[in-house]
């Protein structure tokens, strides 16, 4: 359990360093003090909003994990996420300046998301190896040939052998 807590602590430190990078910290001391980064980013957002008009952006994220991260990032910077009726659940709307979206918000999200995906993949593989089966290799690739008969899962669930 202590190893997992240490791994999570390291991940949180990495995430804070990414945030400090996007806050454009000017000294090593500021980079280390990553917990102040969100304040600097909010200040930058306010400056951009004074010189640039906020636009409505539609962000498409691949899955619920990514959506949770993106929504949390928006809210941390005081940006209210929303979506319109009929939009996909992985669509997030927000009003921000183009500069902030292009230079801070989306790049920071992409880096954070990549790091979290890597961490979640590592945990998933470890749990599967310990609880299900240790062989984590990919499926065997065979030479191409015409299958005798291929059915999908839904069809297979309705299909009964006699």
C-alpha positions as CSV (number, residue, x, y, z in Angstrom):
1,X,0.0,0.0,0.0
2,X,2.9,2.4,0.8
3,X,4.3,1.9,-2.7
4,X,0.9,2.9,-4.3
5,X,0.7,6.0,-2.1
6,X,4.2,6.9,-3.1
7,X,3.4,6.4,-6.8
8,X,0.3,8.6,-6.4
9,X,2.4,11.3,-4.6
10,X,4.9,11.3,-7.5
11,X,2.0,11.6,-10.0
12,X,0.5,14.6,-8.2
13,X,4.0,16.2,-8.1
14,X,4.3,15.7,-11.9
15,X,0.9,17.2,-12.5
16,X,1.7,20.3,-10.4
17,X,4.9,20.7,-12.4
18,X,2.9,20.7,-15.6
19,X,0.7,23.3,-14.1
20,X,3.7,25.5,-13.1
21,X,5.0,25.2,-16.7
22,X,1.8,26.7,-18.1
23,X,1.7,29.4,-15.5
24,X,5.0,30.6,-17.0
25,X,6.9,30.6,-13.8
26,X,9.9,32.9,-14.0
27,X,12.2,31.3,-11.5
28,X,13.2,27.9,-10.2
29,X,11.6,28.8,-6.9
30,X,8.3,29.5,-8.6
31,X,8.5,26.2,-10.6
32,X,8.9,24.3,-7.4
33,X,6.0,26.2,-5.8
34,X,3.5,24.7,-8.2
35,X,0.6,25.1,-5.9
36,X,0.6,28.8,-6.7
37,X,0.5,28.1,-10.4
38,X,-3.3,28.1,-10.7
39,X,-3.4,31.7,-9.3
40,X,-0.9,32.8,-11.9
41,X,-2.9,31.2,-14.7
42,X,-6.1,32.8,-13.4
43,X,-4.3,36.2,-13.4
44,X,-3.2,35.6,-17.0
45,X,-6.7,34.6,-18.0
46,X,-8.0,37.9,-16.6
47,X,-5.3,39.9,-18.5
48,X,-6.2,38.1,-21.7
49,X,-9.9,38.7,-21.2
50,X,-9.2,42.5,-20.9
51,X,-7.5,42.5,-24.3
52,X,-9.3,39.8,-26.1
53,X,-12.9,38.8,-26.4
54,X,-14.0,35.4,-24.9
55,X,-15.4,33.0,-27.5
56,X,-17.5,29.9,-27.1
57,X,-15.4,26.8,-27.7
58,X,-16.5,23.2,-28.2
59,X,-14.1,20.7,-26.8
60,X,-14.4,17.1,-27.7
61,X,-12.7,14.6,-25.3
62,X,-12.4,10.9,-25.9
63,X,-13.9,9.4,-22.7
64,X,-15.4,10.0,-19.3
65,X,-12.0,10.1,-17.5
66,X,-10.7,12.8,-19.9
67,X,-14.0,14.7,-19.5
68,X,-13.6,14.7,-15.7
69,X,-10.1,16.0,-16.0
70,X,-11.0,18.7,-18.4
71,X,-14.0,19.9,-16.4
72,X,-11.9,20.1,-13.3
73,X,-9.3,22.1,-15.1
74,X,-11.9,24.6,-16.4
75,X,-13.4,25.0,-12.9
76,X,-10.0,25.5,-11.3
77,X,-9.5,28.5,-13.5
78,X,-13.0,29.8,-12.8
79,X,-14.4,28.8,-16.2
80,X,-17.9,27.3,-16.1
81,X,-18.2,24.2,-18.4
82,X,-21.5,23.3,-20.0
83,X,-23.0,21.5,-23.0
84,X,-26.2,21.9,-25.0
85,X,-29.0,19.4,-25.1
86,X,-28.4,16.9,-27.8
87,X,-24.6,17.2,-27.7
88,X,-22.5,14.1,-26.9
89,X,-21.7,13.5,-23.3
90,X,-18.0,13.9,-24.2
91,X,-18.5,17.4,-25.5
92,X,-17.7,20.3,-23.2
93,X,-18.5,23.9,-24.0
94,X,-16.7,26.9,-22.5
95,X,-16.2,30.6,-23.1
96,X,-12.6,31.5,-23.1
97,X,-10.2,33.7,-25.1
98,X,-8.6,32.0,-28.1
99,X,-5.1,32.7,-26.8
100,X,-5.9,31.1,-23.4
101,X,-7.5,28.1,-25.1
102,X,-4.6,27.6,-27.6
103,X,-1.6,28.5,-25.4
104,X,-2.7,27.3,-21.9
105,X,-5.9,25.4,-21.5
106,X,-5.8,22.8,-24.3
107,X,-2.0,22.1,-24.2
108,X,-2.1,21.8,-20.4
109,X,-5.1,19.4,-20.6
110,X,-3.3,17.3,-23.2
111,X,-0.2,16.9,-21.0
112,X,-2.2,16.2,-17.9
113,X,-4.4,13.7,-19.8
114,X,-1.4,11.9,-21.3
115,X,0.2,11.6,-17.8
116,X,-3.0,10.3,-16.2
117,X,-3.6,7.8,-19.0
118,X,-0.1,6.5,-18.6
119,X,-0.7,6.1,-14.9
120,X,-4.1,4.5,-15.3
121,X,-2.8,2.1,-18.0
122,X,0.0,1.1,-15.6
123,X,-2.4,0.4,-12.8
124,X,-4.8,-1.5,-15.1
125,X,-2.1,-3.7,-16.4
126,X,-0.8,-4.4,-12.9
127,X,-4.2,-5.3,-11.6
128,X,-5.1,-7.5,-14.5
129,X,-1.7,-9.3,-14.2
130,X,-2.2,-9.9,-10.5
131,X,-6.0,-10.7,-10.5
132,X,-6.7,-12.3,-14.0
133,X,-3.6,-13.4,-15.9
134,X,0.0,-12.5,-16.0
135,X,0.5,-12.6,-19.7
136,X,0.0,-9.0,-20.9
137,X,1.2,-9.5,-24.4
138,X,-0.9,-8.5,-27.4
139,X,-2.8,-11.0,-29.5
140,X,-1.0,-13.2,-32.0
141,X,-1.0,-11.8,-35.5
142,X,-1.7,-14.4,-38.2
143,X,-1.4,-14.2,-41.9
144,X,-4.5,-12.8,-43.6
145,X,-7.1,-15.3,-44.7
146,X,-10.9,-15.4,-45.2
147,X,-12.6,-16.5,-41.9
148,X,-15.0,-19.3,-42.2
149,X,-17.6,-17.3,-40.3
150,X,-17.3,-14.2,-38.1
151,X,-20.0,-13.1,-35.7
152,X,-20.1,-10.1,-33.3
153,X,-20.7,-10.3,-29.6
154,X,-24.4,-9.4,-29.8
155,X,-25.0,-12.1,-32.4
156,X,-23.0,-14.6,-30.4
157,X,-25.0,-13.9,-27.3
158,X,-28.2,-14.8,-29.2
159,X,-26.6,-17.8,-30.8
160,X,-27.0,-21.1,-29.0
161,X,-25.3,-24.3,-29.9
162,X,-27.5,-27.4,-30.0
